[in-house]
Amino acid sequence: MITRRRLLASISSAAVGATIVDPLRLFAAGAKRSAKSKTILLRSAWDTVNIGDIGHTPGTLRILEEHLPDTPVILWAASLNDAIRDMLMRRFPKLEIVQGKLDEKRGLVEPQLQDAFARCGLVIRNSGMGQDLGLFSYCVANKIPFGIYGQSYFPSFVEGEAGKHAIELINHAEFLYCRDGNTLKTLQDAQAKPKVLEFGPDGCFGIDVRDDERATAFMKRAGLEDRKFITIQLRTHTAKHKGKHNPPLNPLHPTPQNIADDERRAAVYRELITGWVKQTGYKVLIAPEVEKEAAHNKRLLFDPLPAEIQANIVNMDHFWNVDEAASVFARAHTAVCHEPHSLIIALANGTTIIHTFSEFHSPKCWMFRDIGLSKWLLEFDSTPASRMLATLLAIDADYKAAQAEVQKAMKFVAERQAATMQVVGKLVQS
């Protein structure tokens, strides 16, 4: 587990090339920002077709609300739809939302973004894997304080000349909270020195949005009883957005090796599902963490199962918003997932988890080790279905003890959230 040592001080004075806005506008924006220095501009809401890309936002907003209740927050959303916007506004009725892009050559083109930057005292890039440096370059060039919250990076982020440039930029950050210990070590080894460099959980851990009405209606239709079903979710090498080439995790045209890997992993999950049903008589909900997986779950997990096992399986044929998902996870026995964010949402709602991870998704998998849940962290390709089933049955054998493990982990998460917000609070309240 990550220790509480840390904190690498000092800011790099290296010159960093970036887009410079008009000096008069910069002066005016700076004056306006000083008068409104408590406002936070949160860059988040990365996508609408992935539980994690949706969940980061309400989770981090809830953490900010709890610890900094008098601090206004503007959400700079990368991608929204009506359902997600409505969910956010129901839970955070005072939230202001802006959209628009930061143009590498022209800076902030949209007036609403110009206004949001002018009013903010701190820009926060929320949890994720994005390695784009445009926002950091803009903030450095225009002397806007910024921080990075609950982030993971591949080692390639700090390699070569591009890596040197990345380090120069993040050395200007007020804080950089790494959501996993491997990312933290990568940055420490690369001599990254933002003002604060520590472990800080993924913002999604703060999530508290729920849609109990929709969830219970779905469960009634599906014949799912509280704590008598597990959820299971596979991640395939298939395109995330139709017609868009976005490799390597989501290739438009999977390679023969991609296809073989998907089929092999699906076979392991089918064996796990079969063992669970035979051993317990409980049901299984196959659900998508990413919208694209609904069809692949049916093809790879549900359809090949024998009819007597299918009778205990519910294959969700649609994608759900994160509030409905949270309400279902809160009633599940255990969430088993190839990706981490459904599991974060389950933990935040008191439900046990098993992460059958693949590290090529990123080092974010190690966050569960870092909060004390190593026993439920199983590498997919080296773990047979028999061991996955044994881990699941061990949870079932003493479920109260397993739930206590969840509570202990979430207590540590809450402590780290509070510590991160002390740093944020000092920046916006000084």
Secondary structure, DSSP 8 states (H G I E B T S, - for coil): ---S------------------HHHHHHHHHHHHHTTT-EEEEE---SSBHHHHHHHHHHHHHHHHH-TT--EEEEES---HHHHHHHHHH-TT-EEE---EETTTEE-SHHHHHHHHH-SEEEE-SB-----HHHHHHHHTT--EEEEEE---GGGGSHHHHHHHHHHHTT-SEEEESSHHHHHHHHHTT---S-EEE---GGGG-----HHHHHHHHHHHT--TTSEEEEE---SS-SSTT--BTTTB-SS--HHHHHHHHHHHHHHHHHHHHHHHHH--EEEE--SBTTHHHHHIIIIITTS-HHHHTTEEE--S---HHHHHHHHTT-SEEEESSSHHHHHHHHTT-EEEEEE-GGG-GGGGHHHHTT-GGGEEEGGGS-HHHHHHHHHHHHHTHHHHHHHHHHHHHHHHHHHHHHHHHHHHHHH-
